Amino acid sequence: MRRFLIVLTALLAAPLAGAAVVGEEVVYTSGDTELHGYIAHDEAVKGKRPGVLVVHEWWGHNDYARDRARQLAELGYVALAVDMYGQGKRADHPEDAGKFAGEVRSNLAAAEARFRAAMQRLQQHPLVREDDIAAIGYCFGGGMVLEMARRGLPLDAVASFHGSLTTDNPAGPGVIQAEILVANGGADPFVKLEQIQAFVAEMERAGAAYTYVSYPGVKHSFTNPGADAMGEKFDLPLVYDAAADRDSWEKMKALLTEVFAR
């Protein structure tokens, strides 16, 4: 089992040469809810490859989630930026973001159904190896991919960036199938020490393979270059940190390479 607390080291990611990333908007459904996603892949890569789901921040399915999908495509994956709110809803104000996120969190059965619908849509892509699927998430999305891992969904890996750790449904022993990476800022006021301790204890009881990364002095939303502007606009502790962004991405890359090589 992987253990708690890795400190910051700054690593630089090298861009892939010859990448020919293409993206397309897709519509899929969960029950009566229409969901608007975005799939990206690299046409220069031949043959089938693993798929990665990208779950958006509490602002909703926006350009940031799509950018991450394209970056994953540059790494050779097929990536689907999902829509957990339905109808492609996006929030421009924290009050709306909190409302949208709260509605999803209050009905995790429906959230799981939407996540599974996205997973199925990704697996149906002709370039995806359907048994090789991972999920990453940011902020709201980070907490959501952890919830899906707790529910035992057949994911090879889950990576949560500045995501919530709390849950009303802790994982039981042997339930979690995914190998887990959590990357949070050490100065993130939304992630309390007691929450970290509870998460670590839960992972230990569950027998999960996990890594918890804490970046000293780093605040919330550290992977998003647009965080500072939103933080200033709404007086929120949102601050981009380039070093933590690079390092957490490198750790995610290493995790995906490891699990998909098995």
Secondary structure, DSSP 8 states (H G I E B T S, - for coil): ---EEE----------TT--EEEEEEEEEETTEEEEEEEEEETTS-S-EEEEEEE--TTBS-HHHHHHHHHHHHTT-EEEE--SSSTT-B-SSHHHHHHHHHHHHT-HHHHHHHHHHHHHHHHTSTTEEEEEEEEEEETHHHHHHHHHHHTT---SEEEEES-----SS---TTT--SEEEEEEETT-TTS-HHHHHHHHHHHHHHT--EEEEEETT--BTTT-TTHHHHHHHHT--B---HHHHHHHHHHHHHHHHHHHT-
